[in-house]
Amino acid sequence: MNTTKLYLIRHGETEQNKTGVLMGSTDTPLNDHGRFQALALRERINALEVDSIFASPLTRTVETATLVFGDQARIVTDSSLQEFHFGEWEGMHFSAIAQQYPEIWQMWLTDWEKTHIPGAEAFAAFKYRVISVVEEIVRTHPGKKVAVVSHGGCIRSLLAHFFCESVAKGYWQFKVDNATLSEIEFMGELPILIRFNYR
């Protein structure tokens, strides 16, 4: 049986990651350390061959994909791979969110899927778009090696979907660091976690 390999890569560090500011769908570039992280990951996975590369269209993910796979790599962008849109929380520091929205913040930490953030995308819609596009990528690339360069929330949702009872229950069980690779091998429809947070 042919196996399909899926490589999930989170973008490198940004200044907002460094300072604890929630970016969500806001378009921000990598900082110098984030570029260093992406190049370091490239060195670690130098022998990695992929048939297709997909990425969120945001600058930080496209830049990471280019640094990891090279300037000549063909990168297909898809807006379904973008990070969750946090509405009024976008651009706010985590501590400010906790202070200004204490009840919603606590709810998000315990039951994020049912939390409604003012002006934000519905979590059910976010989960659906991310999982749907990645499952379609896997389905249409049988026996291939595919890389998806995306965001922390997206990769958490995917890992929870594939390996936990539900996305809501599994989301916070995965801490996905910047510029790391998680590898899933599909034996038919069975997902097997080969590597997590590799760098």
Secondary structure, DSSP 8 states (H G I E B T S, - for coil): --EEEEEEEE----HHHHHTB--TT------HHHHHHHHHHHHHTTT---SEEEE-SSHHHHHHHHHHH-TT--EEE-GGGS----GGGTT-BHHHHHHHSHHHHHHHHHHGGG---TT---HHHHHHHHHHHHHHHHHTSTT-EEEEEE-HHHHHHHHHHHHSS-HHHHGGG----TT-EEEEEEETTEEEEEEEEE-
